[in-house]
Amino acid sequence: MRLDPGLTPDQRQLVVRIQQQAKTYAYGFVLGIPLTFGGAHYGITRTPIGFAATAVGLVAVAVGLFAMTRMRALKQQLRLITPDAWRSPAAHLPGARKAATLAAYLNGVLVLLSFAAAGYLLYKGAGWGAYGNSFGFGALVLGAFIPFGMGIAAATTIPQLLRVIPAGAKVGRSLYSIIMVLATTVLVEGIKGKDPLPALTGAVVVAVCLGAMTLLGRATKRMRGESV
């Protein structure tokens, strides 16, 4: 990932270390979740040897959790030297407070959309035959975990926004872009399959995401005290 040229040397060093931990976290969960759930499915439905894969998966998840803990500690250090991670100097202004409240509501909608996406994947898994296949079940749980984790991440930004911390809006904007990609996939599938419900749902979610991203961008500027 290309680093922001505006970063200070201290910020750059921390960002590089965070990226390293993020890779370990991603590998741990991407490998661990399918092995854990797929192995358990195989162990229950086929033969107990599947539980060996579950054990390996749990080790991988543990490695991912350790990396996540390290990553959170590094992010906390980065926040201490990043202006947007502190309460905005313009927090006393009514416009900044209103923008922060709006951003908090938008990120609340993001939480609901993320959880809905996770539920949608679990629901569609039945039609894909994932519940009758150990490999498919592991992949399905991993797929549902991604939007679920995004929902948790979005929820953690709401207290920040209520304290008028601009970073919460920036995180929400990034997460909305991911939901928009997922919604675009649903929209395209609906059009290809000539199914109006997925097509309409995908189109509505894409529109909501575009609107939310625009509003969050403006809210970030207002919370900083900048003119929009």
LUMZAGU-559340 format. One record per atom (N, C-alpha, C): residue number from 1; residue in three letters; atom name; x, y, z. Coordinates in steps of 0.1 Angstrom, whole numbers, plus 5000, padded with zeros to 4 digits. Example, Ala and Ser with C-alpha at 12.3 -4.5 7.8 and 13.67 -1.06 7.14 Angstrom:
LUMZAGU-559340
REC   resi   resn   name     px     py     pz
REC      1    ALA      N   5132   4943   5078
REC      1    ALA     CA   5123   4955   5078
REC      1    ALA      C   5132   4967   5078
REC      2    SER      N   5128   4978   5071
REC      2    SER     CA   5137   4989   5071
REC      2    SER      C   5129   5000   5079
END
This chain:
LUMZAGU-559340
REC   resi   resn   name     px     py     pz
REC      1    MET      N   5008   4988   5000
REC      1    MET     CA   5000   5000   5000
REC      1    MET      C   5009   5013   5000
REC      2    ARG      N   5006   5022   4992
REC      2    ARG     CA   5013   5035   4991
REC      2    ARG      C   5010   5043   5003
REC      3    LEU      N   5021   5048   5009
REC      3    LEU     CA   5019   5056   5021
REC      3    LEU      C   5017   5071   5017
REC      4    ASP      N   5009   5078   5026
REC      4    ASP     CA   5006   5092   5024
REC      4    ASP      C   5019   5100   5025
REC      5    PRO      N   5023   5107   5014
REC      5    PRO     CA   5035   5115   5015
REC      5    PRO      C   5035   5126   5026
REC      6    GLY      N   5023   5129   5031
REC      6    GLY     CA   5023   5140   5041
REC      6    GLY      C   5026   5135   5055
REC      7    LEU      N   5028   5122   5057
REC      7    LEU     CA   5031   5116   5070
REC      7    LEU      C   5045   5121   5075
REC      8    THR      N   5046   5123   5088
REC      8    THR     CA   5059   5125   5094
REC      8    THR      C   5067   5112   5095
REC      9    PRO      N   5080   5113   5097
REC      9    PRO     CA   5088   5101   5099
REC      9    PRO      C   5083   5091   5110
REC     10    ASP      N   5078   5097   5121
REC     10    ASP     CA   5073   5089   5132
REC     10    ASP      C   5060   5082   5128
REC     11    GLN      N   5051   5090   5121
REC     11    GLN     CA   5039   5084   5116
REC     11    GLN      C   5041   5073   5106
REC     12    ARG      N   5051   5076   5097
REC     12    ARG     CA   5054   5066   5086
REC     12    ARG      C   5059   5053   5092
REC     13    GLN      N   5067   5054   5102
REC     13    GLN     CA   5072   5041   5109
REC     13    GLN      C   5061   5033   5115
REC     14    LEU      N   5052   5040   5122
REC     14    LEU     CA   5041   5033   5129
REC     14    LEU      C   5032   5027   5118
REC     15    VAL      N   5029   5034   5107
REC     15    VAL     CA   5020   5029   5097
REC     15    VAL      C   5026   5016   5091
REC     16    VAL      N   5039   5016   5088
REC     16    VAL     CA   5045   5004   5083
REC     16    VAL      C   5044   4992   5093
REC     17    ARG      N   5046   4995   5105
REC     17    ARG     CA   5045   4984   5115
REC     17    ARG      C   5030   4980   5116
REC     18    ILE      N   5020   4989   5115
REC     18    ILE     CA   5006   4985   5116
REC     18    ILE      C   5003   4976   5103
REC     19    GLN      N   5008   4980   5092
REC     19    GLN     CA   5006   4972   5080
REC     19    GLN      C   5011   4958   5081
REC     20    GLN      N   5023   4957   5087
REC     20    GLN     CA   5028   4943   5089
REC     20    GLN      C   5019   4935   5098
REC     21    GLN      N   5015   4941   5109
REC     21    GLN     CA   5006   4934   5118
REC     21    GLN      C   4992   4931   5112
REC     22    ALA      N   4988   4940   5103
REC     22    ALA     CA   4975   4938   5096
REC     22    ALA      C   4976   4926   5087
REC     23    LYS      N   4987   4924   5080
REC     23    LYS     CA   4989   4912   5072
REC     23    LYS      C   4988   4899   5080
REC     24    THR      N   4995   4899   5091
REC     24    THR     CA   4995   4887   5100
REC     24    THR      C   4980   4885   5104
REC     25    TYR      N   4974   4895   5108
REC     25    TYR     CA   4960   4894   5113
REC     25    TYR      C   4951   4888   5102
REC     26    ALA      N   4953   4894   5089
REC     26    ALA     CA   4945   4889   5078
REC     26    ALA      C   4947   4874   5075
REC     27    TYR      N   4960   4871   5074
REC     27    TYR     CA   4964   4857   5072
REC     27    TYR      C   4958   4847   5082
REC     28    GLY      N   4959   4852   5095
REC     28    GLY     CA   4954   4843   5106
REC     28    GLY      C   4939   4841   5105
REC     29    PHE      N   4932   4851   5102
REC     29    PHE     CA   4917   4849   5101
REC     29    PHE      C   4913   4843   5088
REC     30    VAL      N   4919   4847   5077
REC     30    VAL     CA   4915   4841   5064
REC     30    VAL      C   4918   4826   5063
REC     31    LEU      N   4929   4822   5069
REC     31    LEU     CA   4932   4807   5070
REC     31    LEU      C   4925   4800   5082
REC     32    GLY      N   4924   4807   5093
REC     32    GLY     CA   4919   4801   5105
REC     32    GLY      C   4904   4799   5105
REC     33    ILE      N   4896   4809   5101
REC     33    ILE     CA   4881   4807   5101
REC     33    ILE      C   4876   4796   5093
REC     34    PRO      N   4880   4795   5080
REC     34    PRO     CA   4876   4783   5072
REC     34    PRO      C   4880   4770   5078
REC     35    LEU      N   4893   4769   5083
REC     35    LEU     CA   4898   4757   5088
REC     35    LEU      C   4890   4753   5101
REC     36    THR      N   4887   4763   5109
REC     36    THR     CA   4880   4760   5122
REC     36    THR      C   4866   4755   5119
REC     37    PHE      N   4858   4763   5111
REC     37    PHE     CA   4844   4759   5109
REC     37    PHE      C   4843   4748   5099
REC     38    GLY      N   4851   4748   5088
REC     38    GLY     CA   4850   4737   5079
REC     38    GLY      C   4855   4724   5085
REC     39    GLY      N   4865   4725   5093
REC     39    GLY     CA   4870   4713   5100
REC     39    GLY      C   4860   4707   5110
REC     40    ALA      N   4853   4716   5117
REC     40    ALA     CA   4843   4712   5126
REC     40    ALA      C   4831   4705   5119
REC     41    HIS      N   4827   4711   5108
REC     41    HIS     CA   4817   4706   5099
REC     41    HIS      C   4820   4692   5094
REC     42    TYR      N   4833   4690   5090
REC     42    TYR     CA   4837   4677   5085
REC     42    TYR      C   4838   4667   5096
REC     43    GLY      N   4842   4672   5108
REC     43    GLY     CA   4843   4663   5119
REC     43    GLY      C   4830   4658   5124
REC     44    ILE      N   4820   4666   5123
REC     44    ILE     CA   4806   4663   5127
REC     44    ILE      C   4799   4654   5117
REC     45    THR      N   4800   4658   5104
REC     45    THR     CA   4793   4651   5094
REC     45    THR      C   4800   4639   5087
REC     46    ARG      N   4813   4639   5088
REC     46    ARG     CA   4821   4628   5081
REC     46    ARG      C   4829   4620   5091
REC     47    THR      N   4840   4625   5094
REC     47    THR     CA   4850   4617   5103
REC     47    THR      C   4857   4626   5113
REC     48    PRO      N   4860   4622   5125
REC     48    PRO     CA   4866   4630   5135
REC     48    PRO      C   4880   4636   5130
REC     49    ILE      N   4886   4631   5120
REC     49    ILE     CA   4898   4637   5115
REC     49    ILE      C   4897   4652   5112
REC     50    GLY      N   4884   4656   5109
REC     50    GLY     CA   4882   4670   5106
REC     50    GLY      C   4885   4679   5117
REC     51    PHE      N   4885   4674   5130
REC     51    PHE     CA   4888   4682   5141
REC     51    PHE      C   4902   4686   5142
REC     52    ALA      N   4911   4678   5135
REC     52    ALA     CA   4925   4682   5134
REC     52    ALA      C   4926   4695   5127
REC     53    ALA      N   4918   4697   5116
REC     53    ALA     CA   4918   4710   5109
REC     53    ALA      C   4913   4721   5118
REC     54    THR      N   4903   4718   5126
REC     54    THR     CA   4898   4728   5136
REC     54    THR      C   4909   4732   5145
REC     55    ALA      N   4917   4723   5150
REC     55    ALA     CA   4928   4727   5159
REC     55    ALA      C   4938   4736   5152
REC     56    VAL      N   4941   4733   5140
REC     56    VAL     CA   4951   4741   5132
REC     56    VAL      C   4944   4755   5130
REC     57    GLY      N   4931   4755   5127
REC     57    GLY     CA   4924   4768   5125
REC     57    GLY      C   4924   4776   5137
REC     58    LEU      N   4922   4770   5149
REC     58    LEU     CA   4922   4778   5161
REC     58    LEU      C   4935   4784   5164
REC     59    VAL      N   4946   4777   5161
REC     59    VAL     CA   4960   4783   5162
REC     59    VAL      C   4961   4795   5153
REC     60    ALA      N   4957   4794   5141
REC     60    ALA     CA   4958   4805   5131
REC     60    ALA      C   4950   4817   5136
REC     61    VAL      N   4938   4814   5141
REC     61    VAL     CA   4929   4825   5147
REC     61    VAL      C   4936   4832   5159
REC     62    ALA      N   4942   4824   5167
REC     62    ALA     CA   4949   4829   5179
REC     62    ALA      C   4961   4838   5174
REC     63    VAL      N   4968   4834   5164
REC     63    VAL     CA   4979   4843   5158
REC     63    VAL      C   4973   4856   5153
REC     64    GLY      N   4961   4855   5146
REC     64    GLY     CA   4955   4867   5141
REC     64    GLY      C   4950   4876   5152
REC     65    LEU      N   4945   4870   5163
REC     65    LEU     CA   4940   4878   5175
REC     65    LEU      C   4952   4885   5181
REC     66    PHE      N   4963   4878   5182
REC     66    PHE     CA   4975   4884   5188
REC     66    PHE      C   4980   4896   5180
REC     67    ALA      N   4980   4894   5166
REC     67    ALA     CA   4984   4905   5157
REC     67    ALA      C   4974   4917   5158
REC     68    MET      N   4961   4914   5160
REC     68    MET     CA   4951   4924   5162
REC     68    MET      C   4954   4932   5174
REC     69    THR      N   4958   4926   5185
REC     69    THR     CA   4961   4932   5198
REC     69    THR      C   4973   4942   5196
REC     70    ARG      N   4983   4937   5189
REC     70    ARG     CA   4995   4945   5186
REC     70    ARG      C   4991   4957   5177
REC     71    MET      N   4983   4954   5167
REC     71    MET     CA   4979   4965   5158
REC     71    MET      C   4971   4976   5165
REC     72    ARG      N   4962   4972   5175
REC     72    ARG     CA   4955   4982   5182
REC     72    ARG      C   4964   4990   5191
REC     73    ALA      N   4974   4984   5197
REC     73    ALA     CA   4984   4992   5205
REC     73    ALA      C   4991   5002   5196
REC     74    LEU      N   4995   4997   5184
REC     74    LEU     CA   5003   5006   5175
REC     74    LEU      C   4994   5017   5170
REC     75    LYS      N   4981   5014   5167
REC     75    LYS     CA   4971   5025   5163
REC     75    LYS      C   4970   5035   5174
REC     76    GLN      N   4969   5031   5186
REC     76    GLN     CA   4968   5040   5197
REC     76    GLN      C   4980   5050   5198
REC     77    GLN      N   4992   5044   5195
REC     77    GLN     CA   5004   5053   5194
REC     77    GLN      C   5003   5063   5183
REC     78    LEU      N   4997   5058   5171
REC     78    LEU     CA   4996   5067   5160
REC     78    LEU      C   4986   5078   5163
REC     79    ARG      N   4975   5074   5170
REC     79    ARG     CA   4965   5085   5173
REC     79    ARG      C   4971   5096   5181
REC     80    LEU      N   4981   5093   5190
REC     80    LEU     CA   4987   5103   5198
REC     80    LEU      C   4994   5114   5190
REC     81    ILE      N   4998   5110   5178
REC     81    ILE     CA   5006   5120   5170
REC     81    ILE      C   4999   5123   5157
REC     82    THR      N   4986   5120   5156
REC     82    THR     CA   4977   5123   5144
REC     82    THR      C   4966   5133   5148
REC     83    PRO      N   4966   5145   5142
REC     83    PRO     CA   4956   5155   5146
REC     83    PRO      C   4942   5151   5145
REC     84    ASP      N   4938   5143   5134
REC     84    ASP     CA   4924   5139   5132
REC     84    ASP      C   4919   5129   5143
REC     85    ALA      N   4929   5123   5150
REC     85    ALA     CA   4925   5114   5161
REC     85    ALA      C   4921   5120   5174
REC     86    TRP      N   4923   5134   5175
REC     86    TRP     CA   4920   5141   5187
REC     86    TRP      C   4907   5149   5185
REC     87    ARG      N   4902   5153   5196
REC     87    ARG     CA   4889   5161   5195
REC     87    ARG      C   4892   5174   5188
REC     88    SER      N   4884   5176   5178
REC     88    SER     CA   4886   5188   5169
REC     88    SER      C   4886   5201   5177
REC     89    PRO      N   4896   5210   5174
REC     89    PRO     CA   4896   5223   5180
REC     89    PRO      C   4883   5231   5177
REC     90    ALA      N   4876   5227   5167
REC     90    ALA     CA   4863   5234   5163
REC     90    ALA      C   4851   5227   5170
REC     91    ALA      N   4854   5218   5180
REC     91    ALA     CA   4843   5211   5186
REC     91    ALA      C   4832   5219   5193
REC     92    HIS      N   4836   5232   5197
REC     92    HIS     CA   4827   5240   5203
REC     92    HIS      C   4817   5247   5194
REC     93    LEU      N   4820   5246   5181
REC     93    LEU     CA   4811   5253   5171
REC     93    LEU      C   4799   5244   5168
REC     94    PRO      N   4787   5250   5167
REC     94    PRO     CA   4775   5243   5165
REC     94    PRO      C   4776   5235   5152
REC     95    GLY      N   4782   5240   5141
REC     95    GLY     CA   4783   5233   5129
REC     95    GLY      C   4791   5220   5130
REC     96    ALA      N   4802   5221   5137
REC     96    ALA     CA   4810   5209   5139
REC     96    ALA      C   4803   5198   5147
REC     97    ARG      N   4795   5203   5158
REC     97    ARG     CA   4788   5193   5166
REC     97    ARG      C   4777   5186   5158
REC     98    LYS      N   4770   5194   5149
REC     98    LYS     CA   4759   5189   5141
REC     98    LYS      C   4765   5179   5131
REC     99    ALA      N   4776   5183   5125
REC     99    ALA     CA   4783   5174   5116
REC     99    ALA      C   4787   5160   5122
REC    100    ALA      N   4792   5161   5135
REC    100    ALA     CA   4796   5149   5142
REC    100    ALA      C   4784   5140   5145
REC    101    THR      N   4773   5147   5149
REC    101    THR     CA   4760   5139   5151
REC    101    THR      C   4755   5132   5139
REC    102    LEU      N   4756   5139   5128
REC    102    LEU     CA   4751   5134   5115
REC    102    LEU      C   4760   5122   5111
REC    103    ALA      N   4773   5123   5113
REC    103    ALA     CA   4783   5113   5110
REC    103    ALA      C   4780   5101   5119
REC    104    ALA      N   4777   5103   5131
REC    104    ALA     CA   4774   5092   5140
REC    104    ALA      C   4762   5084   5136
REC    105    TYR      N   4751   5091   5131
REC    105    TYR     CA   4740   5084   5126
REC    105    TYR      C   4743   5076   5113
REC    106    LEU      N   4751   5082   5105
REC    106    LEU     CA   4754   5076   5092
REC    106    LEU      C   4762   5063   5095
REC    107    ASN      N   4771   5064   5105
REC    107    ASN     CA   4779   5052   5108
REC    107    ASN      C   4770   5041   5115
REC    108    GLY      N   4760   5046   5122
REC    108    GLY     CA   4750   5037   5128
REC    108    GLY      C   4743   5029   5117
REC    109    VAL      N   4739   5036   5106
REC    109    VAL     CA   4733   5029   5094
REC    109    VAL      C   4743   5019   5088
REC    110    LEU      N   4756   5023   5088
REC    110    LEU     CA   4766   5014   5083
REC    110    LEU      C   4767   5001   5091
REC    111    VAL      N   4765   5002   5104
REC    111    VAL     CA   4765   4990   5113
REC    111    VAL      C   4754   4981   5108
REC    112    LEU      N   4742   4987   5106
REC    112    LEU     CA   4731   4979   5102
REC    112    LEU      C   4733   4972   5088
REC    113    LEU      N   4738   4980   5079
REC    113    LEU     CA   4741   4975   5066
REC    113    LEU      C   4751   4964   5066
REC    114    SER      N   4761   4965   5074
REC    114    SER     CA   4772   4955   5075
REC    114    SER      C   4766   4942   5081
REC    115    PHE      N   4758   4943   5092
REC    115    PHE     CA   4752   4931   5098
REC    115    PHE      C   4742   4925   5088
REC    116    ALA      N   4735   4933   5080
REC    116    ALA     CA   4725   4928   5070
REC    116    ALA      C   4733   4920   5059
REC    117    ALA      N   4745   4926   5055
REC    117    ALA     CA   4753   4919   5045
REC    117    ALA      C   4757   4905   5050
REC    118    ALA      N   4761   4905   5063
REC    118    ALA     CA   4765   4892   5069
REC    118    ALA      C   4754   4882   5069
REC    119    GLY      N   4742   4887   5073
REC    119    GLY     CA   4730   4878   5073
REC    119    GLY      C   4726   4874   5059
REC    120    TYR      N   4727   4883   5049
REC    120    TYR     CA   4724   4880   5035
REC    120    TYR      C   4733   4868   5030
REC    121    LEU      N   4746   4869   5033
REC    121    LEU     CA   4755   4858   5029
REC    121    LEU      C   4751   4845   5035
REC    122    LEU      N   4748   4845   5048
REC    122    LEU     CA   4744   4833   5055
REC    122    LEU      C   4731   4827   5049
REC    123    TYR      N   4722   4836   5046
REC    123    TYR     CA   4710   4832   5040
REC    123    TYR      C   4712   4826   5026
REC    124    LYS      N   4720   4833   5018
REC    124    LYS     CA   4723   4828   5004
REC    124    LYS      C   4731   4815   5004
REC    125    GLY      N   4738   4813   5015
REC    125    GLY     CA   4746   4801   5016
REC    125    GLY      C   4738   4788   5014
REC    126    ALA      N   4725   4788   5019
REC    126    ALA     CA   4717   4776   5017
REC    126    ALA      C   4714   4773   5002
REC    127    GLY      N   4712   4784   4995
REC    127    GLY     CA   4710   4782   4980
REC    127    GLY      C   4722   4778   4973
REC    128    TRP      N   4734   4781   4978
REC    128    TRP     CA   4747   4778   4972
REC    128    TRP      C   4751   4764   4976
REC    129    GLY      N   4744   4758   4985
REC    129    GLY     CA   4748   4744   4990
REC    129    GLY      C   4759   4744   5000
REC    130    ALA      N   4762   4756   5006
REC    130    ALA     CA   4774   4757   5015
REC    130    ALA      C   4772   4749   5028
REC    131    TYR      N   4760   4748   5032
REC    131    TYR     CA   4758   4741   5045
REC    131    TYR      C   4759   4726   5044
REC    132    GLY      N   4759   4720   5032
REC    132    GLY     CA   4761   4706   5030
REC    132    GLY      C   4775   4702   5026
REC    133    ASN      N   4784   4712   5026
REC    133    ASN     CA   4797   4710   5021
REC    133    ASN      C   4807   4716   5031
REC    134    SER      N   4817   4709   5036
REC    134    SER     CA   4826   4714   5046
REC    134    SER      C   4834   4725   5041
REC    135    PHE      N   4839   4724   5029
REC    135    PHE     CA   4847   4735   5024
REC    135    PHE      C   4839   4747   5021
REC    136    GLY      N   4827   4745   5016
REC    136    GLY     CA   4818   4756   5013
REC    136    GLY      C   4813   4763   5026
REC    137    PHE      N   4811   4755   5036
REC    137    PHE     CA   4807   4761   5049
REC    137    PHE      C   4818   4769   5055
REC    138    GLY      N   4830   4765   5055
REC    138    GLY     CA   4841   4773   5060
REC    138    GLY      C   4843   4786   5052
REC    139    ALA      N   4841   4785   5039
REC    139    ALA     CA   4842   4797   5031
REC    139    ALA      C   4831   4807   5033
REC    140    LEU      N   4819   4801   5036
REC    140    LEU     CA   4807   4810   5038
REC    140    LEU      C   4809   4817   5052
REC    141    VAL      N   4813   4810   5062
REC    141    VAL     CA   4815   4817   5075
REC    141    VAL      C   4826   4828   5074
REC    142    LEU      N   4836   4825   5066
REC    142    LEU     CA   4847   4836   5064
REC    142    LEU      C   4840   4848   5057
REC    143    GLY      N   4833   4845   5046
REC    143    GLY     CA   4826   4856   5039
REC    143    GLY      C   4817   4864   5048
REC    144    ALA      N   4809   4858   5056
REC    144    ALA     CA   4800   4865   5065
REC    144    ALA      C   4808   4872   5076
REC    145    PHE      N   4820   4867   5080
REC    145    PHE     CA   4827   4874   5091
REC    145    PHE      C   4832   4887   5086
REC    146    ILE      N   4835   4889   5073
REC    146    ILE     CA   4841   4902   5069
REC    146    ILE      C   4831   4913   5071
REC    147    PRO      N   4819   4913   5066
REC    147    PRO     CA   4810   4924   5069
REC    147    PRO      C   4806   4925   5083
REC    148    PHE      N   4806   4914   5090
REC    148    PHE     CA   4803   4914   5105
REC    148    PHE      C   4814   4922   5112
REC    149    GLY      N   4826   4919   5109
REC    149    GLY     CA   4838   4926   5115
REC    149    GLY      C   4837   4941   5111
REC    150    MET      N   4833   4944   5099
REC    150    MET     CA   4831   4958   5095
REC    150    MET      C   4821   4965   5103
REC    151    GLY      N   4810   4958   5106
REC    151    GLY     CA   4800   4964   5115
REC    151    GLY      C   4805   4967   5129
REC    152    ILE      N   4813   4958   5134
REC    152    ILE     CA   4819   4961   5147
REC    152    ILE      C   4828   4973   5147
REC    153    ALA      N   4836   4974   5136
REC    153    ALA     CA   4845   4985   5134
REC    153    ALA      C   4838   4998   5133
REC    154    ALA      N   4827   4998   5126
REC    154    ALA     CA   4819   5010   5125
REC    154    ALA      C   4812   5014   5138
REC    155    ALA      N   4808   5004   5146
REC    155    ALA     CA   4802   5007   5159
REC    155    ALA      C   4812   5014   5168
REC    156    THR      N   4825   5010   5167
REC    156    THR     CA   4835   5016   5176
REC    156    THR      C   4838   5031   5173
REC    157    THR      N   4834   5035   5161
REC    157    THR     CA   4836   5049   5157
REC    157    THR      C   4826   5059   5162
REC    158    ILE      N   4814   5054   5166
REC    158    ILE     CA   4803   5062   5171
REC    158    ILE      C   4807   5070   5183
REC    159    PRO      N   4813   5064   5194
REC    159    PRO     CA   4817   5072   5205
REC    159    PRO      C   4827   5083   5201
REC    160    GLN      N   4836   5080   5192
REC    160    GLN     CA   4846   5090   5187
REC    160    GLN      C   4839   5102   5181
REC    161    LEU      N   4829   5099   5173
REC    161    LEU     CA   4822   5110   5166
REC    161    LEU      C   4814   5118   5176
REC    162    LEU      N   4808   5112   5186
REC    162    LEU     CA   4801   5120   5196
REC    162    LEU      C   4810   5129   5204
REC    163    ARG      N   4823   5126   5204
REC    163    ARG     CA   4833   5135   5210
REC    163    ARG      C   4839   5144   5199
REC    164    VAL      N   4833   5145   5187
REC    164    VAL     CA   4838   5153   5176
REC    164    VAL      C   4852   5150   5172
REC    165    ILE      N   4855   5137   5170
REC    165    ILE     CA   4868   5133   5165
REC    165    ILE      C   4867   5130   5151
REC    166    PRO      N   4873   5137   5142
REC    166    PRO     CA   4871   5135   5127
REC    166    PRO      C   4875   5122   5122
REC    167    ALA      N   4884   5115   5128
REC    167    ALA     CA   4889   5102   5123
REC    167    ALA      C   4877   5092   5122
REC    168    GLY      N   4867   5093   5131
REC    168    GLY     CA   4856   5084   5130
REC    168    GLY      C   4848   5085   5117
REC    169    ALA      N   4847   5097   5111
REC    169    ALA     CA   4840   5099   5099
REC    169    ALA      C   4848   5093   5087
REC    170    LYS      N   4862   5095   5088
REC    170    LYS     CA   4870   5089   5077
REC    170    LYS      C   4870   5074   5077
REC    171    VAL      N   4870   5068   5088
REC    171    VAL     CA   4868   5053   5089
REC    171    VAL      C   4855   5049   5083
REC    172    GLY      N   4844   5056   5087
REC    172    GLY     CA   4831   5052   5082
REC    172    GLY      C   4830   5054   5067
REC    173    ARG      N   4837   5064   5061
REC    173    ARG     CA   4837   5066   5047
REC    173    ARG      C   4844   5054   5040
REC    174    SER      N   4855   5050   5045
REC    174    SER     CA   4862   5038   5039
REC    174    SER      C   4854   5026   5040
REC    175    LEU      N   4847   5023   5051
REC    175    LEU     CA   4839   5011   5052
REC    175    LEU      C   4827   5011   5043
REC    176    TYR      N   4821   5023   5041
REC    176    TYR     CA   4810   5024   5032
REC    176    TYR      C   4814   5021   5018
REC    177    SER      N   4826   5024   5014
REC    177    SER     CA   4831   5021   5001
REC    177    SER      C   4832   5006   4999
REC    178    ILE      N   4835   4998   5009
REC    178    ILE     CA   4835   4983   5008
REC    178    ILE      C   4821   4978   5007
REC    179    ILE      N   4812   4983   5015
REC    179    ILE     CA   4798   4979   5014
REC    179    ILE      C   4792   4982   5000
REC    180    MET      N   4797   4993   4994
REC    180    MET     CA   4792   4997   4981
REC    180    MET      C   4796   4987   4970
REC    181    VAL      N   4809   4982   4972
REC    181    VAL     CA   4814   4971   4963
REC    181    VAL      C   4805   4959   4964
REC    182    LEU      N   4802   4955   4976
REC    182    LEU     CA   4794   4943   4978
REC    182    LEU      C   4780   4945   4972
REC    183    ALA      N   4774   4957   4974
REC    183    ALA     CA   4761   4960   4969
REC    183    ALA      C   4761   4960   4953
REC    184    THR      N   4772   4965   4948
REC    184    THR     CA   4773   4965   4933
REC    184    THR      C   4773   4951   4928
REC    185    THR      N   4780   4941   4935
REC    185    THR     CA   4780   4927   4931
REC    185    THR      C   4766   4922   4931
REC    186    VAL      N   4758   4925   4942
REC    186    VAL     CA   4744   4920   4942
REC    186    VAL      C   4736   4926   4931
REC    187    LEU      N   4738   4939   4928
REC    187    LEU     CA   4731   4946   4917
REC    187    LEU      C   4734   4939   4904
REC    188    VAL      N   4746   4936   4901
REC    188    VAL     CA   4750   4930   4888
REC    188    VAL      C   4744   4916   4887
REC    189    GLU      N   4745   4908   4898
REC    189    GLU     CA   4739   4895   4898
REC    189    GLU      C   4724   4895   4896
REC    190    GLY      N   4717   4905   4902
REC    190    GLY     CA   4703   4907   4900
REC    190    GLY      C   4700   4910   4885
REC    191    ILE      N   4708   4918   4879
REC    191    ILE     CA   4705   4922   4865
REC    191    ILE      C   4708   4910   4856
REC    192    LYS      N   4719   4903   4858
REC    192    LYS     CA   4722   4891   4850
REC    192    LYS      C   4711   4880   4851
REC    193    GLY      N   4707   4878   4864
REC    193    GLY     CA   4696   4868   4866
REC    193    GLY      C   4682   4873   4863
REC    194    LYS      N   4681   4885   4859
REC    194    LYS     CA   4668   4891   4857
REC    194    LYS      C   4659   4890   4869
REC    195    ASP      N   4665   4892   4881
REC    195    ASP     CA   4657   4891   4893
REC    195    ASP      C   4656   4905   4899
REC    196    PRO      N   4644   4911   4899
REC    196    PRO     CA   4642   4925   4902
REC    196    PRO      C   4646   4928   4917
REC    197    LEU      N   4643   4919   4926
REC    197    LEU     CA   4646   4922   4940
REC    197    LEU      C   4660   4924   4944
REC    198    PRO      N   4670   4915   4940
REC    198    PRO     CA   4684   4918   4943
REC    198    PRO      C   4689   4930   4935
REC    199    ALA      N   4684   4932   4923
REC    199    ALA     CA   4688   4944   4915
REC    199    ALA      C   4684   4957   4922
REC    200    LEU      N   4671   4957   4927
REC    200    LEU     CA   4666   4969   4933
REC    200    LEU      C   4673   4971   4947
REC    201    THR      N   4675   4960   4954
REC    201    THR     CA   4682   4961   4967
REC    201    THR      C   4696   4966   4966
REC    202    GLY      N   4703   4961   4956
REC    202    GLY     CA   4717   4965   4953
REC    202    GLY      C   4718   4979   4949
REC    203    ALA      N   4708   4984   4940
REC    203    ALA     CA   4708   4998   4936
REC    203    ALA      C   4706   5007   4947
REC    204    VAL      N   4696   5004   4956
REC    204    VAL     CA   4693   5012   4968
REC    204    VAL      C   4705   5013   4977
REC    205    VAL      N   4712   5002   4980
REC    205    VAL     CA   4723   5002   4989
REC    205    VAL      C   4735   5010   4983
REC    206    VAL      N   4737   5009   4970
REC    206    VAL     CA   4747   5017   4963
REC    206    VAL      C   4744   5032   4964
REC    207    ALA      N   4732   5035   4962
REC    207    ALA     CA   4728   5050   4963
REC    207    ALA      C   4730   5055   4977
REC    208    VAL      N   4726   5046   4987
REC    208    VAL     CA   4728   5050   5001
REC    208    VAL      C   4743   5052   5004
REC    209    CYS      N   4751   5043   5000
REC    209    CYS     CA   4765   5044   5002
REC    209    CYS      C   4771   5056   4996
REC    210    LEU      N   4768   5059   4984
REC    210    LEU     CA   4773   5071   4977
REC    210    LEU      C   4769   5084   4985
REC    211    GLY      N   4756   5084   4989
REC    211    GLY     CA   4752   5096   4996
REC    211    GLY      C   4759   5097   5010
REC    212    ALA      N   4760   5086   5017
REC    212    ALA     CA   4767   5086   5030
REC    212    ALA      C   4781   5090   5028
REC    213    MET      N   4788   5085   5018
REC    213    MET     CA   4802   5089   5016
REC    213    MET      C   4804   5103   5014
REC    214    THR      N   4795   5109   5006
REC    214    THR     CA   4795   5123   5003
REC    214    THR      C   4793   5131   5016
REC    215    LEU      N   4783   5128   5024
REC    215    LEU     CA   4780   5135   5036
REC    215    LEU      C   4791   5133   5046
REC    216    LEU      N   4797   5121   5047
REC    216    LEU     CA   4808   5119   5057
REC    216    LEU      C   4820   5128   5053
REC    217    GLY      N   4823   5129   5040
REC    217    GLY     CA   4834   5137   5036
REC    217    GLY      C   4832   5152   5040
REC    218    ARG      N   4819   5157   5038
REC    218    ARG     CA   4816   5171   5042
REC    218    ARG      C   4817   5172   5057
REC    219    ALA      N   4812   5162   5064
REC    219    ALA     CA   4812   5162   5079
REC    219    ALA      C   4826   5163   5085
REC    220    THR      N   4835   5155   5078
REC    220    THR     CA   4849   5156   5083
REC    220    THR      C   4855   5170   5082
REC    221    LYS      N   4852   5177   5071
REC    221    LYS     CA   4857   5191   5069
REC    221    LYS      C   4850   5200   5079
REC    222    ARG      N   4837   5198   5082
REC    222    ARG     CA   4830   5207   5091
REC    222    ARG      C   4836   5205   5106
REC    223    MET      N   4839   5192   5109
REC    223    MET     CA   4844   5189   5122
REC    223    MET      C   4858   5195   5124
REC    224    ARG      N   4865   5197   5113
REC    224    ARG     CA   4878   5203   5114
REC    224    ARG      C   4877   5218   5114
REC    225    GLY      N   4865   5223   5112
REC    225    GLY     CA   4863   5238   5111
REC    225    GLY      C   4866   5244   5098
REC    226    GLU      N   4867   5235   5087
REC    226    GLU     CA   4869   5240   5074
REC    226    GLU      C   4856   5243   5067
REC    227    SER      N   4857   5252   5057
REC    227    SER     CA   4845   5255   5050
REC    227    SER      C   4842   5244   5039
REC    228    VAL      N   4829   5242   5037
REC    228    VAL     CA   4825   5232   5027
REC    228    VAL      C   4820   5238   5015
END
